[in-house]
Amino acid sequence: MNSSALDPTVGELSEGAVLRRILARFPASEALVGPGDDAAVLAAPDGRVVATTDTLVHGPDFRLAWSSGFDLGWKAAAVNLADVAAMGARPTALLVALAMPNDTRLSFVEQLADGLRDACDTIAPGCAVEGGDLTVSDTLTIAVTALGSLDGRAPVLRSGARPGDVLAVAGELGAAARGLAILFDRFRTPSGEPVPIDAGVLNADEARSLAAQLRPEPPVALGPAAADAGATALMDVSDGLVLDASRLAAASDVTVDLDSSALGRDLSAALTGGEDHALLASFPPASQLPYGFRAVGRIVERSQHPVLIDGAVHDGRGGWDPYRDWDAHGG
């Protein structure tokens, strides 16, 4: 039997056959109605549902030379789970839409499903893939919608920070940016084409940075913990601390003053690197920060500058904007 018979492309199979192979990678659904019908039916314990969506597109968001199917499934889940947590909610379900070229191997799709499953099990136990869609496209695209439950809590918005609050972060800052720099600096041809990663040439710190880029582990459980501890504002740090802190400042009509000494050894990466999926929160000044959070600054009265560093004006540059930065990332 030839290898193509053992590992056919999705174009050689029916949608139903591909879907059956995907669903076989997931545990039995605990939803009221799980995958297999026209839509899932999920319980909403307190009558409210937190919903978010994110899309990964081959080219601007990932390169197949650098990411396995498992990597992509993991990352597609993680970036959405982080956004649910950033509302102070507990993730409950993912809906996944895959648009794939006809020559995509079935084994790749199965690996992607494994990544989705293992990310949920590791980062947000109890959350699972409960449905989605399959279609054909020239460009591999993974679109995920994540749902979550507030479990009786009020949602924590970006707009609640007040002067005097402590600004805190849960999760590492800058590692994903260092990982991206390693990919672009060391795993491309002279003409700029990506080449497979040679893990054997990486030291432990480099390998850890690559893992932060390819398989992020956002501190999802700390979103509800922050809400329970009285967080006044909360958001996911996905586009760089300076850019995301400026968004929190704008929403709350305040200025954020960051403490450079609290941002680690690589200040530039911590301030401007994206895709960390840490959680940024403000807490009342007398609060005890919940375990996993560390103070990185304070909230001050609004000025003409949304972000200060050690009290000095920051130029506001840095962070990831897909419309502004796509070409700079090799698109």
C-alpha positions as CSV (number, residue, x, y, z in Angstrom):
1,M,0.0,0.0,0.0
2,N,1.5,3.4,-0.9
3,S,1.9,6.2,1.5
4,S,-0.9,8.4,-0.1
5,A,-3.4,5.6,0.6
6,L,-2.4,5.6,4.3
7,D,-2.4,9.4,4.5
8,P,-4.8,10.8,1.9
9,T,-5.3,14.5,1.2
10,V,-8.5,16.1,2.3
11,G,-9.3,16.6,-1.4
12,E,-9.4,12.8,-1.8
13,L,-12.0,12.4,0.9
14,S,-15.5,13.6,1.6
15,E,-16.2,16.3,4.2
16,G,-17.9,13.7,6.3
17,A,-14.9,11.4,6.2
18,V,-12.6,14.2,7.3
19,L,-15.0,15.3,10.0
20,R,-15.2,11.8,11.4
21,R,-11.4,11.6,11.6
22,I,-11.3,14.9,13.4
23,L,-14.0,14.1,15.9
24,A,-12.3,10.8,16.7
25,R,-9.4,12.8,18.3
26,F,-11.7,14.4,20.9
27,P,-13.3,12.9,24.0
28,A,-17.0,12.3,24.2
29,S,-18.8,15.7,24.4
30,E,-20.3,16.7,27.7
31,A,-22.4,19.4,26.0
32,L,-26.2,19.1,26.1
33,V,-25.9,18.5,22.3
34,G,-22.4,18.0,21.0
35,P,-20.8,17.7,17.6
36,G,-22.9,15.9,14.9
37,D,-26.0,18.1,14.7
38,D,-26.5,21.4,12.9
39,A,-25.4,23.2,16.0
40,A,-24.2,22.4,19.6
41,V,-26.4,23.1,22.6
42,L,-24.4,24.4,25.6
43,A,-25.5,25.2,29.1
44,A,-25.2,28.8,30.2
45,P,-25.1,28.5,34.0
46,D,-25.9,32.1,34.8
47,G,-27.7,33.0,31.6
48,R,-24.7,34.9,30.1
49,V,-22.1,33.7,27.5
50,V,-18.7,35.3,26.9
51,A,-17.8,35.0,23.2
52,T,-14.7,35.8,21.3
53,T,-13.1,34.8,18.0
54,D,-9.6,34.8,16.5
55,T,-8.2,33.7,13.1
56,L,-4.8,32.3,12.1
57,V,-3.9,32.7,8.4
58,H,-1.0,31.1,6.7
59,G,1.4,33.9,5.8
60,P,0.8,36.8,8.3
61,D,0.2,34.6,11.3
62,F,2.2,31.4,10.8
63,R,4.5,29.5,8.4
64,L,4.1,25.8,7.8
65,A,7.8,25.4,7.7
66,W,7.9,26.4,11.3
67,S,4.7,25.2,12.8
68,S,3.4,21.6,12.9
69,G,-0.3,20.8,12.8
70,F,-0.2,20.2,16.5
71,D,1.5,23.6,17.1
72,L,-1.3,25.3,15.1
73,G,-4.1,23.6,16.9
74,W,-2.6,24.4,20.2
75,K,-2.0,28.1,19.4
76,A,-5.4,28.5,17.8
77,A,-7.0,27.3,21.1
78,A,-4.6,29.2,23.4
79,V,-5.1,32.7,21.8
80,N,-8.9,32.4,22.2
81,L,-8.8,30.9,25.7
82,A,-6.7,33.9,26.8
83,D,-9.4,36.3,25.5
84,V,-12.1,34.5,27.5
85,A,-10.0,34.6,30.6
86,A,-9.3,38.3,30.1
87,M,-13.0,39.0,30.8
88,G,-12.7,37.2,34.1
89,A,-14.5,34.1,32.6
90,R,-14.0,30.4,32.5
91,P,-13.7,28.9,28.9
92,T,-16.4,26.3,28.2
93,A,-16.3,25.5,24.5
94,L,-14.5,26.1,21.2
95,L,-16.1,26.2,17.7
96,V,-13.4,25.7,15.0
97,A,-13.7,26.5,11.3
98,L,-10.9,25.1,9.0
99,A,-10.4,26.3,5.5
100,M,-7.8,24.1,3.8
101,P,-6.2,23.5,0.4
102,N,-7.2,20.3,-1.2
103,D,-3.7,18.9,-0.9
104,T,-3.6,19.1,2.9
105,R,-2.8,15.7,4.3
106,L,-5.3,14.1,6.6
107,S,-2.5,13.4,9.2
108,F,-1.9,17.2,9.4
109,V,-5.6,17.7,10.2
110,E,-5.5,15.0,12.8
111,Q,-2.4,16.6,14.4
112,L,-4.2,20.0,14.4
113,A,-7.2,18.4,16.2
114,D,-4.8,16.8,18.8
115,G,-3.3,20.3,19.4
116,L,-6.7,21.8,20.0
117,R,-7.6,19.0,22.4
118,D,-4.4,19.0,24.4
119,A,-4.4,22.8,24.7
120,C,-7.9,22.7,26.2
121,D,-6.9,19.9,28.5
122,T,-3.8,21.7,29.7
123,I,-4.8,25.4,29.7
124,A,-8.5,25.2,30.4
125,P,-9.7,21.9,31.7
126,G,-13.3,21.3,31.1
127,C,-13.3,23.3,27.8
128,A,-13.6,21.3,24.6
129,V,-14.2,21.6,20.8
130,E,-18.0,21.4,20.4
131,G,-18.4,22.1,16.7
132,G,-17.2,24.0,13.7
133,D,-17.0,23.9,9.9
134,L,-14.8,22.6,7.1
135,T,-14.3,24.2,3.7
136,V,-11.7,24.5,0.9
137,S,-9.4,27.5,0.4
138,D,-6.1,28.2,-1.3
139,T,-4.8,29.5,2.0
140,L,-4.9,27.5,5.2
141,T,-7.0,29.4,7.7
142,I,-8.0,28.4,11.2
143,A,-10.9,30.4,12.8
144,V,-11.9,29.7,16.3
145,T,-14.8,31.0,18.4
146,A,-14.4,30.5,22.1
147,L,-17.3,30.6,24.6
148,G,-17.0,31.1,28.3
149,S,-19.0,31.4,31.5
150,L,-18.8,34.2,34.1
151,D,-20.1,31.8,36.8
152,G,-22.0,34.6,38.5
153,R,-19.2,37.2,38.3
154,A,-19.4,40.6,36.7
155,P,-17.3,40.8,33.6
156,V,-14.0,42.7,34.1
157,L,-13.6,45.3,31.3
158,R,-10.7,47.4,30.1
159,S,-12.5,50.5,31.2
160,G,-12.5,50.2,35.0
161,A,-8.9,51.2,35.9
162,R,-8.7,54.3,38.2
163,P,-5.9,56.5,39.3
164,G,-4.1,55.0,42.2
165,D,-4.7,51.4,41.1
166,V,-1.8,49.0,40.9
167,L,-1.0,47.6,37.4
168,A,0.0,43.9,37.4
169,V,0.8,41.2,34.9
170,A,0.3,37.4,35.0
171,G,2.5,35.5,32.6
172,E,5.8,36.1,30.9
173,L,6.5,39.2,28.7
174,G,8.8,39.2,25.7
175,A,9.5,35.4,25.3
176,A,7.2,35.0,22.3
177,A,8.9,38.0,20.6
178,R,12.3,36.5,21.2
179,G,11.0,33.3,19.7
180,L,9.8,35.1,16.6
181,A,13.1,36.9,16.2
182,I,14.9,33.5,16.3
183,L,12.7,32.2,13.5
184,F,13.2,35.2,11.3
185,D,16.9,35.5,12.0
186,R,18.0,31.9,11.9
187,F,15.5,29.7,10.0
188,R,15.2,31.4,6.6
189,T,17.1,31.1,3.4
190,P,19.1,34.1,2.1
191,S,16.1,35.0,-0.1
192,G,13.8,35.0,3.0
193,E,12.0,31.7,2.6
194,P,11.3,29.9,5.9
195,V,13.1,26.6,6.5
196,P,12.3,23.9,9.1
197,I,13.6,24.5,12.6
198,D,16.7,22.6,13.6
199,A,16.1,22.1,17.4
200,G,19.6,20.7,17.8
201,V,21.2,24.2,17.3
202,L,19.1,25.8,20.0
203,N,20.1,26.3,23.6
204,A,17.6,25.9,26.4
205,D,16.6,29.6,26.6
206,E,16.1,29.7,22.8
207,A,14.0,26.6,22.8
208,R,11.9,28.0,25.6
209,S,11.4,31.2,23.6
210,L,10.3,29.3,20.5
211,A,7.8,27.3,22.6
212,A,6.4,30.6,23.9
213,Q,5.9,31.7,20.2
214,L,4.6,28.4,18.8
215,R,2.7,26.9,21.8
216,P,1.8,29.7,24.2
217,E,0.4,28.8,27.6
218,P,-1.6,31.8,28.8
219,P,-2.5,31.8,32.5
220,V,-6.2,31.2,31.8
221,A,-7.1,30.2,35.3
222,L,-5.9,33.6,36.6
223,G,-8.5,35.5,34.7
224,P,-11.3,34.4,37.1
225,A,-8.9,34.7,40.0
226,A,-8.2,38.3,39.1
227,A,-12.0,39.0,39.0
228,D,-12.5,37.3,42.3
229,A,-9.6,39.4,43.8
230,G,-11.3,42.7,42.8
231,A,-9.6,43.6,39.5
232,T,-10.9,46.9,38.2
233,A,-9.7,46.3,34.6
234,L,-8.4,43.2,32.8
235,M,-7.2,42.4,29.3
236,D,-5.0,40.0,27.3
237,V,-1.5,41.1,26.3
238,S,-1.4,39.9,22.7
239,D,0.0,42.8,20.8
240,G,2.8,44.0,23.1
241,L,2.6,45.6,26.6
242,V,2.9,49.2,25.4
243,L,0.2,48.9,22.8
244,D,-2.2,47.0,24.9
245,A,-1.6,49.2,28.0
246,S,-2.4,52.2,25.8
247,R,-5.7,50.5,24.9
248,L,-6.5,50.0,28.6
249,A,-5.5,53.6,29.3
250,A,-7.8,54.9,26.5
251,A,-10.7,52.7,27.6
252,S,-10.3,53.8,31.3
253,D,-9.5,57.5,30.5
254,V,-6.3,57.2,32.5
255,T,-2.5,57.0,31.9
256,V,-0.4,53.9,32.6
257,D,3.0,54.4,34.2
258,L,5.1,51.3,33.8
259,D,8.0,50.4,36.0
260,S,11.0,49.3,33.8
261,S,12.7,47.5,36.7
262,A,9.7,45.1,36.9
263,L,9.8,44.1,33.3
264,G,12.7,41.7,33.2
265,R,16.1,41.5,31.5
266,D,14.8,42.2,28.0
267,L,13.0,45.5,28.4
268,S,12.5,46.1,24.6
269,A,10.9,42.6,24.1
270,A,8.7,43.0,27.2
271,L,7.4,46.4,26.1
272,T,6.9,45.9,22.4
273,G,6.9,42.2,21.7
274,G,3.5,40.6,20.8
275,E,1.8,37.2,21.3
276,D,2.7,36.7,24.9
277,H,-0.9,36.3,25.9
278,A,-0.2,37.4,29.4
279,L,-3.0,39.0,31.5
280,L,-2.8,42.7,32.3
281,A,-4.9,43.8,35.2
282,S,-5.4,46.8,37.5
283,F,-6.2,46.4,41.2
284,P,-7.3,48.8,43.9
285,P,-4.2,50.2,45.8
286,A,-4.9,48.3,49.0
287,S,-5.5,45.0,47.3
288,Q,-3.3,41.9,47.8
289,L,-2.4,40.7,44.3
290,P,-3.7,37.2,43.6
291,Y,-1.0,34.5,43.3
292,G,0.5,34.6,39.8
293,F,0.3,38.4,39.4
294,R,3.2,40.8,39.9
295,A,3.1,44.6,40.0
296,V,4.6,46.3,36.9
297,G,3.3,49.8,37.3
298,R,0.5,52.1,38.4
299,I,-2.5,53.9,37.1
300,V,-2.2,57.7,37.2
301,E,-4.4,60.6,36.2
302,R,-4.9,61.0,32.5
303,S,-2.3,63.1,30.6
304,Q,-1.8,63.7,26.9
305,H,0.3,60.5,26.9
306,P,-1.4,57.1,27.5
307,V,1.8,55.3,28.6
308,L,4.8,56.5,30.7
309,I,7.9,54.5,31.5
310,D,9.3,55.3,34.9
311,G,7.3,58.6,34.7
312,A,8.9,59.6,31.4
313,V,7.0,59.9,28.1
314,H,7.1,56.8,25.9
315,D,6.9,57.4,22.1
316,G,4.1,54.8,21.8
317,R,5.8,52.8,19.1
318,G,6.0,49.1,19.2
319,G,3.6,46.2,19.3
320,W,1.8,44.2,16.6
321,D,-0.7,45.7,14.3
322,P,-1.6,43.3,11.4
323,Y,-2.3,46.1,9.0
324,R,0.8,48.1,9.8
325,D,3.3,45.3,10.5
326,W,2.5,42.4,8.1
327,D,5.2,43.3,5.6
328,A,7.8,43.7,8.4
329,H,7.1,40.1,9.5
330,G,7.9,38.8,6.1
331,G,4.5,38.6,4.6
